[in-house]
Amino acid sequence: MSLFGFLNKSSGHVPLFNDICTYHKIDRNNRTLLNNIAQKFSPDNPVKIFLDRDCLQKAVNDPEFTDAADKINEYLLKWFDE
């Protein structure tokens, strides 16, 4: 594992995204959910999902992510409202 992606710059944002998921103890299913949200709302920088509340907020209101709305709201509260 890289140190939050900085040691493996050639791979782009993927190591950093994975490191942050590992840090937050996000399981595979939720990591996939977050990756799908990031790809839809921040394809140029998937890490932005951890920094910009708008990415998750857009997902809550998107019909594609209706089934995961409770989990997305949980992340919104945990990361941005605490």
LUMMI-765902 format. One line per 8 residues: their letters; for each residue y, z, x of N, C-alpha, C. Coordinates in nm, 3 decimals. Atoms other than C-alpha are relative to their C-alpha. Example, Ala and Ser with C-alpha at 12.3 -4.5 7.8 and 13.67 -1.06 7.14 Angstrom:
AS> -0.119/0.000/0.089/-0.450/0.780/1.230/0.120/0.000/0.090 | -0.119/-0.006/-0.082/-0.106/0.714/1.367/0.109/0.073/-0.077
END
This chain:
MSLFGFLN> -0.117/0.000/0.085/0.000/0.000/0.000/0.123/0.000/0.089 | -0.124/0.003/-0.075/0.344/-0.081/0.125/0.089/0.116/-0.043 | -0.096/-0.102/0.035/0.630/0.162/0.124/0.099/-0.059/-0.099 | -0.078/0.058/0.108/0.770/0.051/-0.213/0.037/-0.145/0.027 | -0.017/0.142/-0.016/0.729/-0.310/-0.113/0.081/-0.045/0.119 | -0.090/0.039/-0.108/0.963/-0.302/0.184/-0.073/-0.046/0.125 | 0.073/0.037/-0.120/0.694/-0.341/0.448/-0.065/-0.137/-0.011 | 0.064/0.129/0.021/0.560/-0.662/0.296/0.098/-0.092/-0.071
KSSGHVPL> -0.106/0.079/0.062/0.871/-0.867/0.228/-0.045/-0.142/-0.034 | 0.041/0.138/0.024/0.685/-1.199/0.239/-0.063/-0.019/-0.137 | 0.065/0.010/0.130/0.512/-1.123/-0.090/0.097/0.011/-0.117 | -0.098/-0.007/0.106/0.833/-1.089/-0.286/-0.001/0.133/-0.072 | -0.016/-0.121/0.079/0.866/-0.840/-0.569/-0.132/0.065/-0.042 | 0.128/-0.050/0.050/0.496/-0.795/-0.645/-0.039/0.133/0.064 | 0.038/-0.131/-0.057/0.427/-0.515/-0.392/0.088/0.113/-0.053 | -0.090/-0.104/0.051/0.732/-0.322/-0.510/-0.035/0.035/-0.144
FNDICTYH> 0.040/-0.024/0.139/0.633/-0.361/-0.877/-0.127/0.084/-0.003 | 0.127/-0.074/-0.004/0.280/-0.241/-0.797/0.018/0.141/0.054 | -0.024/-0.133/-0.056/0.405/0.049/-0.586/0.068/0.092/-0.101 | -0.067/-0.082/0.101/0.635/0.170/-0.863/-0.097/0.037/-0.111 | 0.103/-0.031/0.100/0.351/0.146/-1.114/-0.093/0.109/0.050 | 0.087/-0.102/-0.060/0.132/0.348/-0.879/0.071/0.134/0.003 | -0.078/-0.124/-0.005/0.406/0.607/-0.830/0.007/0.067/-0.136 | -0.010/-0.053/0.136/0.442/0.649/-1.207/-0.137/0.020/-0.066
KIDRNNRT> 0.138/-0.017/0.050/0.060/0.658/-1.247/-0.024/-0.082/-0.128 | 0.017/0.090/0.114/0.063/0.361/-1.485/-0.135/-0.068/0.011 | 0.134/0.058/-0.002/-0.287/0.249/-1.576/0.005/-0.152/-0.012 | 0.009/0.147/-0.005/-0.406/-0.112/-1.567/0.052/-0.066/-0.129 | -0.044/0.060/0.127/-0.347/-0.184/-1.938/0.152/0.005/-0.015 | -0.145/-0.013/0.012/0.008/-0.052/-1.933/0.073/-0.076/0.110 | -0.057/0.081/-0.107/0.075/-0.222/-1.600/0.007/-0.147/-0.045 | 0.002/0.136/0.054/-0.024/-0.549/-1.767/0.109/-0.017/-0.104
LLNNIAQK> -0.106/0.003/0.101/0.206/-0.470/-2.059/0.136/-0.013/0.066 | -0.130/0.003/-0.068/0.499/-0.400/-1.828/0.021/-0.131/0.074 | -0.010/0.127/-0.070/0.425/-0.710/-1.625/0.033/-0.113/-0.099 | -0.028/0.101/0.101/0.423/-0.923/-1.942/0.145/0.009/-0.049 | -0.139/-0.020/0.041/0.755/-0.773/-2.050/0.093/-0.051/0.110 | -0.083/0.042/-0.112/0.901/-0.830/-1.705/0.002/-0.152/0.014 | 0.006/0.145/-0.011/0.781/-1.190/-1.697/0.082/-0.069/-0.108 | -0.075/0.061/0.110/0.944/-1.259/-2.032/0.151/0.024/0.012
FSPDNPVK> -0.141/-0.036/0.005/1.275/-1.077/-1.987/0.067/0.009/0.137 | -0.058/-0.005/-0.134/1.323/-1.066/-1.610/-0.092/-0.072/0.099 | 0.097/0.071/-0.084/1.107/-1.338/-1.450/0.042/-0.013/0.146 | -0.047/0.012/-0.138/1.325/-1.360/-1.139/-0.018/0.129/0.079 | 0.015/-0.128/-0.067/1.284/-0.989/-1.061/-0.071/0.099/-0.091 | 0.075/-0.088/0.090/1.005/-0.797/-1.237/0.030/0.148/0.020 | -0.033/-0.140/-0.027/1.118/-0.472/-1.074/0.116/0.048/-0.087 | -0.115/-0.033/0.084/1.428/-0.484/-1.293/-0.041/0.079/-0.124
IFLDRDCL> 0.049/-0.071/0.118/1.214/-0.347/-1.576/0.010/0.152/0.018 | -0.009/-0.142/-0.029/1.228/-0.007/-1.404/0.145/0.047/0.016 | -0.140/-0.032/-0.027/1.605/-0.022/-1.354/0.095/-0.031/-0.115 | -0.089/0.047/0.106/1.748/-0.191/-1.660/-0.064/0.023/-0.136 | 0.052/-0.038/0.132/1.688/-0.040/-2.001/-0.008/-0.120/-0.094 | -0.002/0.116/0.090/1.767/-0.376/-2.166/-0.131/-0.076/-0.003 | 0.129/0.070/-0.002/1.437/-0.528/-2.055/-0.098/0.062/-0.099 | 0.091/-0.068/0.092/1.237/-0.266/-2.241/0.053/-0.002/-0.143
QKAVNDPE> -0.059/0.002/0.133/1.480/-0.257/-2.532/-0.024/-0.133/-0.069 | 0.028/0.132/0.056/1.441/-0.631/-2.583/-0.146/-0.010/-0.044 | 0.143/0.006/0.032/1.062/-0.589/-2.582/-0.031/0.076/-0.129 | 0.021/-0.078/0.123/1.077/-0.322/-2.855/0.033/-0.084/-0.122 | -0.045/0.082/0.113/1.257/-0.571/-3.078/-0.067/-0.136/-0.008 | 0.066/0.130/-0.005/1.034/-0.867/-2.988/-0.133/0.007/-0.075 | 0.126/-0.002/0.076/0.751/-0.950/-3.232/-0.126/-0.010/0.088 | 0.115/0.013/-0.091/0.523/-1.034/-2.938/-0.051/0.136/0.048
FTDAADKI> 0.037/-0.131/-0.053/0.522/-0.667/-2.834/-0.003/0.108/-0.108 | 0.000/-0.094/0.112/0.508/-0.505/-3.180/-0.109/0.106/0.014 | 0.112/-0.095/-0.012/0.168/-0.345/-3.114/0.022/0.104/0.107 | -0.024/-0.092/-0.111/0.300/-0.177/-2.800/0.134/0.072/-0.011 | -0.134/-0.057/0.016/0.634/-0.058/-2.942/0.002/0.150/0.030 | 0.001/-0.145/-0.026/0.534/0.311/-2.929/-0.005/0.029/0.149 | 0.012/-0.021/-0.145/0.436/0.288/-2.562/0.129/-0.041/0.070 | -0.126/0.044/-0.060/0.750/0.094/-2.474/0.109/0.103/-0.026
NEYLLKWF> -0.098/-0.105/0.031/0.964/0.355/-2.652/-0.024/0.124/0.085 | 0.033/-0.113/-0.088/0.781/0.622/-2.453/0.058/-0.020/0.140 | -0.057/0.030/-0.132/0.881/0.451/-2.128/0.153/0.006/-0.004 | -0.145/-0.006/0.013/1.239/0.413/-2.251/0.050/0.145/0.006 | -0.039/-0.142/0.001/1.262/0.786/-2.320/-0.023/0.064/0.135 | 0.037/-0.065/-0.126/1.088/0.888/-2.000/0.090/-0.046/0.115 | -0.072/0.055/-0.116/1.278/0.659/-1.760/0.150/-0.002/-0.016 | -0.144/0.020/0.017/1.620/0.629/-1.916/0.071/0.109/-0.079
DE> -0.065/-0.100/0.084/1.683/0.923/-2.147/-0.023/0.143/0.046 | 0.023/-0.138/-0.048/1.560/1.221/-1.947/0.102/0.039/0.101
END
